[in-house]
Amino acid sequence: MSFLLGSGAGFSGDRTDAAVAVVAELIKRQQPSALVFETLGERTLAAAHRAMRDDPESGFEPLLDELLAPVLRDCLDHNIKIIGNFGAANPSGACQVVADLARQLGRDDIRIAQVHGDDIRQQLHSLDLERWEAERLEMPGDEALISANVYLGAKALAEALAMQADVVVTGRVADPALFLAPLMHHFNWRWDDWDRLACGMMAGHLAECGAQVSGGYFADPGFKDVPGLATVGYPIIEVEQDGSLIITKPANTGGCVTEQTVKEQLLYEVHDPANYLTPDVTVDLSHAEVRQLSPNRVAVTGIRGKPAPERLKTTVCYEGGWQGEAEISYAGPNALARAQLAAQVLRERLVFRAPAELRTRLDIIGLASVFDSDSGELQRSTSPSTSGDYRLRLAAEHSERRWVARATQELLALYCAGPAGGGGVRRQFQRRVFTASYLVKRSDIHAHASLFETNLNGVSRSDRYVAN
């Protein structure tokens, strides 16, 4: 019997009702299954650490309640394991949220496990760090450090499931490892069975971005049409004991699972198809075959595995000063000329109103913005109709908040001190985060899982279980 992997989310901020249809399908199938929430990006994790610095009771996925509340009872009642990296910077806080939700459902018997070991801030400077091949930034000083988290593999998650956990909460792990863990636990694959590990890891890779494999981020009207995108079904991966995969989605949902959607996701963020590095296995996709079996059912075969790399990726996030944005719109006759004049006014004002270290960028949205450079070369070479609807955008960054605030205030002043007809000003500024990537020795990282329990007074304790 195949094992079913359902996707409940592909990033922080994803649709909070996506898992409902997935869980309904898993229940209908009556097969061993798990529901996975992947909600953690690198900057998402940095933001979580920063939030926890301001409020020790925060630092986990802010939508956790909304993600789990609609499906937790059904998952518990039908033995559908829940695995999520929604713990972010504060997995124990997320565990408490899950426990509270279960208690409201009258399910005090829930078993929640937490995975530890990804946060290496305290040992960062004692580790043998190797700069990632594409990294150019220097390691920050301690005063700027926000977070340092290593990408863990699936082993500690699988050990948590061996502890009969109903919900497994993690921080930073490799995204597809969230999906590999229940396969390792269910099928009892060996940790050196590289081909099966590779198949399991790619099952996770196909599902980790949620609806991307079932039509989301794929649609291009007239070229790649996707039906029912408003009700797109999130993926379900059917995995067999031998590692064979079938990608599908819940019945009566929108979207589509085709050879093309699967191929796009299969190669997503893969730098070398013959050597895709993950913490648990090096995956070789060079002989993979993708075949449509029937509508919304696609098989993937030919995936091979090699031994896992000796080093694990680590992301270091640190303070990068301040950044801000401000926008104003110009529409109607001669709107482009007015927007261009407003941009010129800002350039002149910022020359003598801001320090030389202030970096700025001006875009005219509707003329040229996404593909333009910071210097505006594309704007100057593009000549559309002068009438239309244009939005002038200023972006600014500096190490000090006050200079970013002053720059965005200059755009606000265009209301009365700039060209005619400007309106709809929006401005905001926030702290900026830089990230740098390093590699650490696998032998220096010690992940483990623990059961999270609460007594009637809400005091938690952990029973440690070490993953070898």
Disulfide bonds with the S-S distance in Angstrom:
none
